[in-house]
Every structure is written in structure tokens, then in C-alpha cells.
Amino acid sequence: MSSLVSYQANLCAAHNPKNCRIYLRHTFKFLKVIFCLGYLVGCSSTSNSSVLVDSAPAKLATTKPGSSATTVTTASPNNLSFTLAVTGDILPHSRLWAGAQRNAALDGNSTKDTHGYDFRPMFALVKPILSSVDLAICHLETPIAPSGEKLSTFPFFGVPSEIADAIGDAGFDRCSTASNHAMDRGTRGIDATLNALDRAHVAHAGMARTPSEINPYVFKVNGVQVVHMSYTFSYNGLPAANDETWRSALINPDRILRDVHQARTLGAQVVLLSMHWGNERESAPSSFQQQIADEITKSGEVDLIIGSHAHVLQPIKLVNGTWVIYGLGNFLSDMPTTPKDPPWPASTQDGAIVTTKISVAYNGKVSVTKPVVIPTWVDRNSGWQIRSVVSDLKSKDINSFTRAELQASLKRTTSVLAEYIR
């Protein structure tokens, strides 16, 4: 109310100073009546201004678009906010399927003639973390094999549909799906992937069954209107499935900014972008990543960029006032680290759950807290369990071999993301 009165007072003073005091006296009397009726408390003779006294509003640290300077703005008591967790590539390889099949057999869900897969134990140790936030987003890099078709791994993936059930069970609310493998199994693979995620009650962005499904759409988290979109740098040389270019989304700054503008037109208060980009095995962001991040964040309309694809962790940077998580590494995978052509580095077993809090002030200004990194490591010796590194190192139940592996993983992750690790 106070802001309304101030506005009216300024307007009054500008146009009719002589009658301003009379107008304001009537306004204050009216507000006093409303205050008394609303709260049914004693309204003894006090100064008219007493009804305009509120408790001091909170202060929020916000970053101005286009700069790295942090300013403090006054926030209304009615600010909205939500907590967010994001993770890297979920990339089920054939040995993972075999492990999931053994899990299903132990549960009695697999027979000689019927193959079942249970990936849920692999996520069990990090499920409490993912379930504790308001919005958890994964990156499913591989399409799901269509019903009746064989499973496949590199170079053309088609993984068991049960991975979607495990993703939902772990606490994920949605997944990005645009990747260089998006077209591996054609239109049927895309349809199978999204149908499986739907059955698991996991929302998604980055693939589409219809032309309209690739477009931005608004969903709510704690009352905040959010849009999440997903893009990839390529399809590994494959054409768009069935020549339907709308089936996924390629990274193109003009297209992305059009989508972001459309999201804002639809009422999005917060815009999140998932980007499948970068050079495999390389912890340093490529020039392509840095160029795209700069072009997109200059608009001031993107609130967070979430990167994947390199299979190793990459830095987190503030670009034009927007946090850019360049690469989240692998969250669940089985990339060969023994002699190959060449072998993948041990760091492909490292990943992270990155958390932050996103707030929207009464004036629409968005603030994103400095990201926090919870390092993870895929323990292939215990059934490909995803371990929370720092937490498990504190446990007395960890054997010496696993402890040494966890310490080595933490050292690698610290070399990239030291200032963000909790």
C-alpha cells in the first residue's frame, strides 16, 4: 500500500500541488479504515502514518544482466523461490544393463525368458539429496530402445526403458534430452524415450513427438513460472529423423534467443537452458562454449545455463551476470578407463550434483545463489552405485580401497571446481 500511496502522492504533487495535502489526508483515513477492518485490532487515536509502517523488507543479492557486479535490492516479503539440483550425463552402457538385470533378478523381476532391468540401486545413495530440492533436473543422453527392438550401445544407443523408472524414483522431476545421440534410434527412439519418461512422471525438454512439443512451455515450481529448454551441438552427423527437424533442437544463438523471448512472452519468470556442448575429455570450456555462453547471456533473459557432453567436469563461471555450469561430467556411466584407443580418463567416473536457490522478487528481478557442488563418483565395484564423495569419506563403513578411490576422485574434482565444493 505504501508504494501505491507514494506513487499517487508524487503524481498529485506534479499536477495539482495545491490540493495535494487534502488528497493525502483522505487517502490515509481510508487506509486506516481498511487496516482496522482487516486486523480487528485496537484503532485508538494515532497518527495517520502508523498504518503504513511495515516490518523491514528482506535484502536480496542480485546480479545485474551484462555485468558481474552484485547489488543489493529490497525484496518484498512475498518473494517466491525454489531450490534446484542439476546433474550430468546418464549414459547406460552394456555392462550397466547387465548389472541392472542382476538387480532385477535379485528382486524376482527377471526370468530366463523375460529380461527385467532395475537401475534404482545405482541411484539409491544420492536419492536423499535429489529428493530434498524443489526441482531436480537430469540429463538423459541416450534414447530408449523402441519396444521389440534390440538394445544397443555406442555408436548408436538404445537403452532399456527401465532407466526412466530409476530416474523418477531417484527424485528427478525432469530431464534434458537433446544430445548428439538424440537421433540414434530415429523417430521411434525419440517417441519411446518420451513415452517412458511420461510413464515415470518425469517431465522433459529437448526431444519432441509433435512439432509443438519442442516449443517452450511454462511450468510452476513453488509458484514461480519456469521454462526449461534443451539444445545440442550436433547429432553426430545423422540427419534429423525422418527429416523432421523439430524432433530435437540444435544450438543456434538466434534460435535460442527467439525461444527465450517466446518463453518470456508466455509468462516465464525464470529461464533455464540445458546445453549439450564442448569437447569430450577436456575440462577446459571450448571456444565454442564460451562464445555461445557470451552471446546468449548478453540478452539478460537467461537465468542459468546447465552444460553436459564432455564426460568430464568443467568449470562454473559467471558470464555477463549469469551462472554458466559449463559441464557436469558423467552422473551414471561405464566408460572404459583401461587400455582402449585411447582409454577414457578416470575422471569420467566423476560427476556432481550442483545445487542453487533461485528467487524472484516482487518486481520480477531474479537472483540465483552461487552454485554449490556436491561431488559424485560412480563406484563400479559396488554395482555402479553413484556415491556422494564428501559424505562417504566421512563414513567409517567405507573400506580402504573405496576410500582411496573416493579421495582420488575428490582431488580431481577439486582441481576443477574447488571454490564451489561443499
N, C-alpha and C positions, 0 to 999 in steps of 0.2 A: 504493500500500500504506500509505503514511504516514497518509493521510487515514482509511483503514479502521481502523488501529490507534488513532488519536486518538479516533475515534468510539467504538470498543469500550472504550477506557480511560475516557472520560467516562461511558459507560453503567455500567461496572463501579464507578467511584467513587461514582456516585449510589446504587447499590443494595447494594453489599457492600464498603465501604471496606477492611474487614479483610483480605479475600482478594485485593485488587486487585494488590498487588505480586507475589504468586505468579503470578497470571494473566498479567501482563505479561511476567514473565521467561520463561515458557513460550512466549508469543507471539513474543517476539524471537528465541528459539532456533529456532523453526520457520521464521521468515522468513530467518534466516541460512542454514539448510539449503537453502531454495528458491533463495536468491541464489547460493549456491556451485554448485548443480547447474546452474542456468541459464547461468552465465557461465564455468564451468570455470576459474576463476582461483584464485590462492592464497588460502586462508582461514586465515591464521595467526591467532594469538590476538590479537583486537582487541576493542574494546568492542562490546557488542551493538548500540548505536545506530548504528554505522557503516553497516549495511546499509540504513538509512533515509535516508541522505544522497543527495539528487539534485542535479543542476545547477539553478541558479536558473531558475524558470519565467519565460517572457516576460511583458511587460506589454502590455495592450491598452487603448486609449482607447475607452470606450463611452459611449453617451448613454442616460440613464435615460428610459423612456417617461413622457410627461407633463411633461417639462421640457427646457430647452435646456442644462442643466448637464452637463458632460462629466466623467466619473470614470474612474479607472484601476483595472482589475480584474486579478487574477492569472490568467493563461491557461495551460492545460496544454500541454505540448509536442505533444500530439496534436490541437491545434485544426485545424479544417477551414476552408478559404477558397476563394473563386473571384473572378476578375476579371470585370467586367461592362461592356458598352458598349451604350448605347441611342441611338436616332436618331428624327427626326421624320417628318413625313408623306411617304410615297411616293405621289405623285399624278400619274400619267401622263396628260398632255393630248394632244390630237391631233397637235400638232407634234412631240411626243416620239415618238409612234408612227412618224411619217414618218421621223424620224431613226433610230429603231431598224430601220425597214425598209431604209433605205440601208445601215446596218451589215450587215444580213443579206445584202443584195445583194453587197456587197464580199466577204463570206465565201462567196458562191456558194450561200446558203441561201434565195434568193428568186428566183422566175422571173416571167414575165409573167402566168402563170395561178395561181401559188402564192405567197401572201404569207407571208414569214417575218419575224420581228422579233428583233433582237438588242440588248437593253438592257445587256449586260455591259460594253461600253466605257465607259458612263456611270459605272459604279461602280469602274472599274479603279484610279484614283488613290488611293482610300480603302480598297481591298481589304486592303492590308497591315495597316492599323490594325484593321479589323474582325476579321481572321483571327488577330490576336495575342492576343485575350482568350478567356477560357474560355466566356463566354456573351454572344452579341450578339443584341439584340432590335430589330427594325424595327417600323414602323407602316405597314401597307398600308391606306390609307384607302379605296380603291376596290375594288369587286368585279370579278371577272374575267368577261368575257362568256361565256355558255354556248356550247358548240360549235354551230356552224351559225347563230348569231345575229350580227347586226351589232355592230361596236364602237360605243361612244357616249361622249360626254363630258358636261360639265355641261348640264342639271341631273341627269341620270340616267346615271351612269358604267357602262361595261362595257369593260374594258381587255384587251389581249392577254395570253394565258396565259403567254407567254414572260417576262413581268415576274417571275414566280415563279422561273424558272430563273436569272435575273440576281441575284435576292435570295440564292438559295442559293450561287451562285458567288462572290458578294461576301464571303461569310463569315458571313452571318447564320444563327443557329441556330433562331430562332423569330420570329414576328410577332404583334403585336396586330392585331385586325381589326374590333373594334367601332367603328363610326363613324356619323356622320349619313348616310352613303351606303350603309350595310350592306344596306338593303332595296331599293336602286335597281333591281336586276335579279331581284328575287323569290327564291324558293327555289332556282331553277336557278342563279342567280348565286352564291348562297352555296355551293351544292354544287360549282360549278365552281371557285370560289376555293380552297376547302379541298382539293379533289382536286389542283389544280395545285401547291399548296404541299406536299402529301404527295409528289407525284412528284419534287419538287425537294429532298425530305428536309428541309423546313423545318417545324418544329412551329408551333402557332398557338393563340391564345386569343381569344375574342370573337364567334365565329360557331359554328354547330353544324348538323350533318346529322341528328342524333338528339337526343332530349331529354337523354340522359345526357352528351352531348359538351360541353354548356355548363357542366357541373359542374366544380369544381376537381379537379385530379389532380396527383399528385406526380411529379416527375422529378428525377434526380440530376445534380449538377454537382460534380465533384471530391469525391464522397462526401456532399455537402450535399443534403438533401432540400428541394426548392424547389417552390413553387406560383406560377404567374403567371396573373393573371386580367385581363380587359379589359372596359371599360364605356364607354358613350356617353351624352351628354346627350339625344339625340333621333334620330329617323330622318327629319328634315326634313318632318314632317307625314304621312309614309306610315304605314299600319298595319303591324303585324307580318305578314310574308309568309305568305299562306295562313292567317292568324290563328294561326300557330304562334309564340307569344310566346317560346318557348325558343330560337328561331333566333339571337338575339343577346341582349345584356344592357344594360338601361338603368341609368343612375346613380340609385341609391336607397340612402341610407346604411344603412337597416335590412337590405336585401337583401345589400349588400356585406359588412356585418359578419357576417351569417349565413354567407355564403360563406367569409369569412376564418376563422370559428370551425370550419366544416367542414374547411377546409384544415388547420388545426392538429390537429383530431381524426384526420385521415388521416396525420399524422406530419410535416407541413411544419415545417421549421426556419426557413425564410425565405419570406416572402410578398411578392411584387411585384405592384403594381397599375398597369395602364395606363388612363389616363382621357382620353377624348376630350371636351374641355370648353372653356369660355372664349369670349370674343368675338373674332370674326375682325378682323384688322388691329391689334388692341390688345395692346401689350406688357405692360400692367399686368394682373395677375390680376383677374378679376371678383369681385364679392362672392359669387357662387355658388361659384366655385372655392375661395375662401378658407373659406367656410362648410363645404363638403363636406370639404375637407382637414382642417379642425379636428375635425369630427365623427368622421371615420374614424381619424385618428391618435391621438385620445384613448384608444382601446382599448389602445394599446401592442402590438398584434398585427400591425401593418403595418410592414414594414421599409423600403419605398421606394415613392414614387408617381411615375409617369412620365407627363407630360402631353403632349397634342397638340391640334390642331384650329385654333388661331388663325392659322396660316400665318406667324406672326412669332415670334421668340424671346421668351420670358417669363422672369422671374427664377427663381432657385433659392433656396429658403428652408428653414430648419429649423423645423418645426411640431410642437410637442409632442414634440420629441426625434427626429422622423422627417424625413429629407430629402424635400422635395417639389420635383420638377422641374416647374414649372407648365406650360411649353410649349417644345417643341424645334424649333419652326419647320418649314420645309419642307426635307426632305432631297433630294428629287428632284421637280421640278415645272416648269411653264412658265406661270405666272400672268402675264397681260398687264400690263406696267408702263407701257405707252404709253396715251395718252388712251382712256378707256373710260367707264364710267358708275358710279362714278369708277374711275380706274386703280388697280391694286394697287400698294402701295409697293414700292420697290426691295428692301426688307428681306425680301420673300417669297422672294428668292433665297438668303437667309442661313439657315444651319442650324447644327447642332452634333452632334458625336459626344461624348456625355458618358460618362465612364468612372468607375468606382469599384471598390473592393475590399470584398467582404463576407466577414466572418469569423464563425465560430460557435465559441464557447469550449466547454470541456469541460462546463460547467454549463448549456449551451444559450443563453447570452447572445449576442445578435447585435450586431456592430458594423459600421457602414457608414462608410467613409472619406469625407472631404469630396470631393464630386464635382469632377472635372476636365473643363473644357470645351475641346474641340478644334474651333475654328470651321470651318465649311464654307461653300462658295459654289457655286451652280450656274452654270457657265460656258456660256451658251447659244451663244456664238460658237465653241466648240470641240466641238460635238456634245453639249451638255448634260452635260458632264463635271462630276462633283462634286469640287471641289478642297479640299484641306486648306489653309486660308488662310495660317496662320503658316508652315507648311513651304514652300509655294510662293513666298511672299515672300522666302524665303532663297535661292531658286534664281536663278541667273544666266541661265537659259534663258527666263524669262518676259518677254514683250515689254512695252513701256511702257504700252500700252492696258490689257492684262490686269492689270499691276501696279497701275495706278491704280484699277481696279475692285476688286481684292483689298484695297487699302488702305481704300477707302470701305466695303467690307463689314466689315472688321475694326473700323473706327471705330463702325459701327452696332452690331455685336455687343458691343463693349466697353462701350457705353453701357448695356447691359442686364446683362451678365454679367462685368464686369471682374475681380472678385476670383477667379473660377474659371478664367480662361483660361490655357492653357499654350501 
